[in-house]
Amino acid sequence: MFTMEQLQGVLLTTGRPEVTKYRSQSKTGWTVRTRIMFRAKWPFLIALQRKFEQFEINSILRESEGVNRDGPVLIVGRYASISKLRELMPKHIPCSHANWDLFDSVLDCIESKSHLTQDGMKEIIELIENEKHNKKV
């Protein structure tokens, strides 16, 4: 349904990278979750999910994101699928609504497995906190 150029445009304009940290029983005391969210109308998300399947990108399609957000959402959350998705995206074009630099930095930490150490997790937490601080300024 989408050409490669159209897909790249969709990824840049509708993809929302999300990095969250939360307390856990892990060795470092924290867990980091990375995912890319796509919010749009249901038929559009179905077509996008089908295109992702052609690239072996796993995703979850929900009619409702949750109690606070009623609209449909498509979620790419597995590391392998996120990596494939990022390979499809042009990285030289800036995005007006999202910080892909933070997302890519966290993915690099996960790929190198440094997130499994105290120092690596501390680095990720600092990246997230700096991003929150920069948004306030």
CORGI-V639919 format. One record per pair of residues at least 24 apart in sequence whose C-alpha atoms are under 10 Angstrom apart, sorted by the first residue. I is the first residue (numbers start at 1). J is the second residue. D is the distance in whole Angstrom. If there is no record, write none. Layout:
((I	J	D) (I	J	D))
//
This chain:
((1	47	7) (1	48	8) (1	50	9) (1	51	7) (2	47	8) (2	48	8) (2	50	10) (2	51	7) (3	51	9) (4	51	10) (4	88	8) (4	89	10) (5	88	10) (5	89	10) (5	90	10) (7	48	8) (7	51	8) (7	52	10) (7	88	8) (7	89	8) (8	85	10) (8	86	10) (8	88	7) (8	89	6) (8	90	7) (9	89	8) (9	90	9) (10	38	9) (10	48	9) (10	89	9) (11	36	10) (11	38	8) (11	48	10) (11	85	8) (11	86	9) (11	88	9) (11	89	7) (11	90	9) (11	95	10) (12	89	7) (12	90	8) (12	91	9) (12	93	8) (12	94	9) (12	95	6) (12	96	9) (12	97	9) (12	98	9) (12	100	10) (13	38	9) (13	95	7) (13	96	8) (13	97	8) (13	98	9) (14	38	6) (14	39	7) (14	40	8) (14	97	9) (14	98	10) (15	39	8) (15	74	10) (15	75	10) (15	76	10) (15	95	10) (15	97	9) (15	98	8) (15	100	10) (16	75	10) (16	97	8) (16	98	6) (16	99	9) (16	100	9) (17	75	10) (17	76	10) (17	77	10) (17	82	10) (17	97	10) (17	98	7) (17	99	7) (17	100	7) (17	101	10) (17	102	9) (17	103	7) (17	104	9) (18	77	10) (18	98	9) (18	99	9) (18	100	9) (18	102	9) (18	103	7) (19	102	8) (19	103	7) (19	106	8) (19	107	10) (19	124	10) (19	128	8) (20	124	10) (20	125	9) (20	128	8) (21	121	10) (21	124	9) (21	125	7) (21	128	8) (22	125	10) (26	116	9) (27	116	8) (27	117	8) (27	118	8) (28	115	8) (28	116	7) (28	117	6) (28	118	5) (28	119	9) (28	120	9) (28	121	7) (28	122	9) (29	116	10) (29	118	9) (29	121	9) (30	115	9) (30	116	9) (30	118	9) (30	121	7) (30	122	9) (30	125	9) (31	115	9) (31	116	9) (31	121	8) (32	106	9) (32	110	9) (32	115	8) (32	121	8) (32	124	8) (32	125	9) (33	77	8) (33	78	10) (33	79	10) (33	106	10) (34	76	9) (34	77	6) (34	78	8) (34	79	8) (34	82	9) (34	103	8) (34	104	10) (34	106	8) (34	107	8) (34	110	10) (35	59	10) (35	75	7) (35	76	6) (35	77	4) (35	78	7) (35	79	8) (35	81	10) (35	82	7) (35	103	9) (36	74	8) (36	75	6) (36	76	5) (36	77	6) (36	78	10) (36	81	10) (36	82	7) (36	85	9) (36	86	10) (36	103	9) (37	73	7) (37	74	6) (37	75	5) (37	76	7) (37	77	9) (38	72	9) (38	73	6) (38	74	5) (38	75	6) (38	76	8) (39	65	9) (39	71	7) (39	72	6) (39	73	5) (39	74	7) (39	75	9) (40	71	8) (40	72	7) (40	73	7) (40	74	8) (41	71	8) (41	72	7) (41	73	8) (42	71	9) (42	72	6) (42	73	8) (42	74	9) (43	72	10) (44	74	10) (45	72	8) (45	73	7) (45	74	6) (45	75	10) (46	73	10) (46	74	8) (48	74	9) (49	74	7) (49	75	9) (49	76	10) (52	76	10) (52	81	9) (52	84	9) (52	85	8) (55	81	9) (55	84	8) (55	85	8) (55	88	9) (56	80	9) (56	81	7) (56	84	8) (56	85	10) (57	81	5) (57	82	8) (57	83	9) (57	84	7) (57	85	7) (58	82	9) (58	84	10) (58	85	10) (79	107	8) (79	110	9) (79	111	9) (82	107	9) (83	107	8) (83	111	10) (99	131	9) (102	127	7) (102	128	8) (102	130	10) (102	131	8) (103	127	10) (103	128	9))
//
